[in-house]
Amino acid sequence: MNKRIKIKAHPSKWKICTEGVTEANYLKMYIKALGIDKYIIVNCKDTAESGCGKQHEALLDKMQSCGRSWNVEQVFLVHDYDKAEEQKEAKASFNITFKRAKKESDFIVIYSNPCFEYWLLLHNDFIDSNLQRNIFQEKVKDICNKKRADKKMEPLHDDKYKSDPMLYEYFGGYNNSRQARKYAIKRFAENGKQSKPIKSIKSFSSEYYANKTPCTNMFELLDALDKYARQIKYE
């Protein structure tokens, strides 16, 4: 039988910085479902309004600069590959961000390649097809609009689904996130078999994270949040 302990009076705070609105929207609802929303700060302002656009290293630079004033124990950077499929420089930037975050700070990098919508779709089905990001996004929008139609609600146009407050519910909430976690781990392992070991910054830049697609390590963030929620209640 697990040992019961009293709830911690002052748990440490965490900050999650997301590159996009969709990630922030989903994570806020996930954290609220766990009952830890007053301890976890989710904000895309620090990154989206940084003036860095979608350049991954520049985004990390901005976070490191702002992070000196954050009174939090742990910081996560949640981002995706963006529209950099054909840009070698952007691919290198995407890869090096992981190396720098580990070497220069305590930030933990969470990524989805090619986009966060891939993680959402894993809530329903296992996907290993290397599709373009716009196809993943259209699939997510279609699912959202089908759910809205069932509720007699107006369809969402363009990228309005990203900020829809019911996004988390459309994809099954916490229960379906367990399935997404299982599928993401399976796909992550498959990608690992295809990747060569990192021997230098050069090899890291050319053949690692950017080549893992479709792939996401969102499960690592959810596992951390689940563990955090348990520690609030139990020792």
C-alpha positions as CSV (number, residue, x, y, z in Angstrom):
1,M,0.0,0.0,0.0
2,N,1.4,3.4,-1.0
3,K,2.3,5.7,1.9
4,R,-0.1,8.6,2.2
5,I,1.4,12.1,2.9
6,K,0.1,15.6,3.3
7,I,-0.2,17.9,0.4
8,K,2.8,20.2,-0.1
9,A,2.0,23.7,1.1
10,H,4.3,25.5,-1.4
11,P,5.2,23.3,-4.4
12,S,7.7,24.7,-6.8
13,K,6.4,26.4,-10.0
14,W,7.1,25.4,-13.5
15,K,6.9,27.4,-16.7
16,I,6.0,26.0,-20.1
17,C,6.8,28.3,-23.1
18,T,5.1,27.3,-26.3
19,E,6.0,28.5,-29.8
20,G,2.4,28.2,-30.9
21,V,-1.2,28.9,-29.8
22,T,-2.3,25.3,-30.3
23,E,0.3,23.8,-27.9
24,A,-0.6,26.4,-25.2
25,N,-4.3,25.8,-25.7
26,Y,-4.0,22.0,-25.3
27,L,-1.5,22.1,-22.4
28,K,-3.6,24.6,-20.4
29,M,-6.6,22.2,-20.6
30,Y,-4.5,19.2,-19.8
31,I,-3.0,20.9,-16.7
32,K,-6.4,22.1,-15.6
33,A,-7.7,18.5,-15.8
34,L,-4.8,17.4,-13.5
35,G,-5.7,20.2,-11.0
36,I,-2.3,21.8,-11.1
37,D,-3.1,24.9,-13.1
38,K,-2.2,27.3,-10.3
39,Y,1.3,25.9,-10.2
40,I,2.2,25.5,-13.9
41,I,2.5,28.7,-16.1
42,V,1.8,28.1,-19.8
43,N,2.6,31.1,-22.0
44,C,3.3,31.5,-25.7
45,K,3.8,35.2,-25.4
46,D,7.5,34.9,-24.4
47,T,8.2,33.1,-27.6
48,A,5.6,34.1,-30.1
49,E,6.2,37.8,-29.6
50,S,9.9,37.6,-29.3
51,G,10.5,39.0,-32.7
52,C,12.5,35.9,-33.5
53,G,9.9,34.5,-35.9
54,K,10.2,30.7,-36.1
55,Q,14.0,30.4,-35.8
56,H,14.6,27.8,-33.1
57,E,18.0,29.0,-31.8
58,A,16.8,32.6,-31.7
59,L,13.8,31.5,-29.8
60,L,16.0,29.7,-27.3
61,D,18.1,32.8,-27.0
62,K,15.0,34.8,-26.1
63,M,14.0,32.4,-23.5
64,Q,17.4,32.3,-21.9
65,S,17.4,36.1,-21.7
66,C,13.9,36.3,-20.2
67,G,14.5,33.3,-18.0
68,R,16.8,35.1,-15.7
69,S,13.8,36.9,-14.2
70,W,11.5,33.9,-13.9
71,N,11.1,32.6,-10.4
72,V,10.4,29.0,-11.4
73,E,12.2,25.7,-10.9
74,Q,11.8,24.1,-14.3
75,V,11.3,25.5,-17.8
76,F,10.1,23.6,-20.9
77,L,10.3,24.9,-24.5
78,V,7.5,23.4,-26.6
79,H,8.0,23.9,-30.4
80,D,7.7,22.2,-33.7
81,Y,9.6,22.0,-37.0
82,D,7.5,24.8,-38.6
83,K,7.9,25.4,-42.4
84,A,11.6,24.5,-42.6
85,E,11.4,21.3,-44.5
86,E,13.5,22.5,-47.4
87,Q,15.8,24.9,-45.5
88,K,19.1,23.4,-44.5
89,E,20.0,26.2,-42.2
90,A,16.6,26.0,-40.4
91,K,17.1,22.2,-40.1
92,A,20.4,22.7,-38.4
93,S,18.9,25.4,-36.1
94,F,16.1,22.9,-35.1
95,N,18.7,20.3,-34.2
96,I,21.2,22.5,-32.4
97,T,18.5,23.9,-30.2
98,F,18.4,20.6,-28.3
99,K,22.1,20.4,-27.9
100,R,22.4,24.0,-26.7
101,A,19.4,23.7,-24.3
102,K,21.0,20.7,-22.6
103,K,24.5,22.3,-22.5
104,E,23.7,25.9,-21.7
105,S,20.6,25.8,-19.5
106,D,18.2,23.5,-17.6
107,F,15.5,24.0,-20.2
108,I,13.8,20.9,-21.5
109,V,12.9,20.9,-25.2
110,I,9.7,19.2,-26.3
111,Y,9.2,19.0,-30.0
112,S,6.8,17.7,-32.7
113,N,8.0,17.1,-36.2
114,P,6.5,18.3,-38.5
115,C,3.9,19.9,-36.3
116,F,1.9,19.7,-33.0
117,E,-1.1,18.5,-34.9
118,Y,0.6,15.2,-35.3
119,W,0.4,14.7,-31.5
120,L,-3.3,15.5,-31.6
121,L,-4.0,12.9,-34.3
122,L,-2.2,10.3,-32.2
123,H,-5.1,10.6,-29.8
124,N,-7.2,8.6,-32.3
125,D,-4.8,6.5,-34.4
126,F,-1.2,5.4,-34.8
127,I,0.4,7.4,-37.7
128,D,3.8,6.7,-39.2
129,S,3.2,8.2,-42.6
130,N,5.5,11.2,-43.4
131,L,2.9,13.7,-44.5
132,Q,3.2,17.4,-45.0
133,R,2.3,19.6,-42.1
134,N,-0.7,21.2,-43.9
135,I,-2.2,17.7,-44.3
136,F,-1.9,17.0,-40.6
137,Q,-3.4,20.4,-39.9
138,E,-6.4,19.8,-42.3
139,K,-7.0,16.4,-40.6
140,V,-7.2,18.1,-37.2
141,K,-9.5,20.8,-38.5
142,D,-11.8,18.2,-40.0
143,I,-12.0,16.3,-36.7
144,C,-12.8,19.5,-34.8
145,N,-15.5,20.4,-37.3
146,K,-17.1,17.0,-37.1
147,K,-17.3,17.3,-33.3
148,R,-18.7,20.7,-33.6
149,A,-21.3,19.5,-36.1
150,D,-22.4,16.8,-33.6
151,K,-23.0,19.6,-31.2
152,K,-24.9,21.8,-33.8
153,M,-22.1,24.3,-33.7
154,E,-20.8,26.4,-36.6
155,P,-17.7,25.1,-38.4
156,L,-14.2,26.6,-37.8
157,H,-12.4,28.2,-40.8
158,D,-8.7,28.7,-41.5
159,D,-6.7,28.0,-38.3
160,K,-9.4,29.0,-35.8
161,Y,-9.3,25.5,-34.3
162,K,-5.9,26.3,-32.8
163,S,-7.5,28.5,-30.1
164,D,-10.8,26.7,-29.8
165,P,-11.4,26.2,-26.0
166,M,-12.9,22.7,-26.8
167,L,-9.8,21.4,-28.6
168,Y,-8.8,19.2,-25.8
169,E,-12.3,17.7,-25.6
170,Y,-12.5,17.1,-29.3
171,F,-9.5,14.7,-29.0
172,G,-10.8,12.7,-26.1
173,G,-9.3,14.6,-23.1
174,Y,-7.1,12.8,-20.6
175,N,-8.2,9.2,-21.5
176,N,-7.2,9.6,-25.2
177,S,-4.0,11.2,-24.2
178,R,-2.9,7.9,-22.7
179,Q,-3.3,6.3,-26.2
180,A,-1.4,9.2,-27.8
181,R,1.4,8.6,-25.3
182,K,1.6,4.9,-26.2
183,Y,1.6,5.7,-30.0
184,A,4.1,8.5,-29.6
185,I,6.5,6.2,-27.7
186,K,6.1,3.5,-30.3
187,R,6.9,5.9,-33.1
188,F,9.8,7.5,-31.2
189,A,11.4,4.1,-30.8
190,E,11.0,3.4,-34.5
191,N,12.7,6.7,-35.4
192,G,15.5,5.9,-32.9
193,K,16.3,2.7,-34.8
194,Q,16.7,4.8,-38.0
195,S,19.1,7.4,-36.4
196,K,22.8,7.2,-36.1
197,P,24.5,8.0,-32.7
198,I,25.5,11.6,-32.1
199,K,29.3,11.8,-32.3
200,S,29.8,15.5,-32.9
201,I,27.9,18.8,-33.3
202,K,28.3,18.4,-37.0
203,S,26.6,15.0,-37.2
204,F,24.0,16.3,-34.7
205,S,23.1,19.2,-37.0
206,S,22.8,17.1,-40.1
207,E,21.1,13.9,-39.2
208,Y,19.2,13.9,-35.9
209,Y,16.0,15.4,-34.7
210,A,15.0,17.2,-37.9
211,N,15.1,13.8,-39.7
212,K,12.9,12.1,-37.2
213,T,9.5,12.5,-38.8
214,P,6.7,12.1,-38.0
215,C,7.7,12.1,-34.4
216,T,7.1,13.8,-31.1
217,N,8.3,13.6,-27.5
218,M,5.2,15.3,-26.0
219,F,4.8,12.2,-23.9
220,E,7.9,13.2,-21.9
221,L,6.2,16.5,-20.9
222,L,2.9,14.8,-20.0
223,D,4.8,12.2,-17.9
224,A,6.5,15.0,-16.1
225,L,3.2,16.8,-15.5
226,D,1.5,13.6,-14.3
227,K,4.4,13.0,-11.9
228,Y,4.2,16.6,-10.6
229,A,0.4,16.2,-10.0
230,R,1.0,13.0,-8.0
231,Q,3.7,14.6,-5.9
232,I,1.3,17.4,-5.0
233,K,-0.9,14.8,-3.3
234,Y,1.5,12.0,-2.4
235,E,5.0,11.3,-1.3
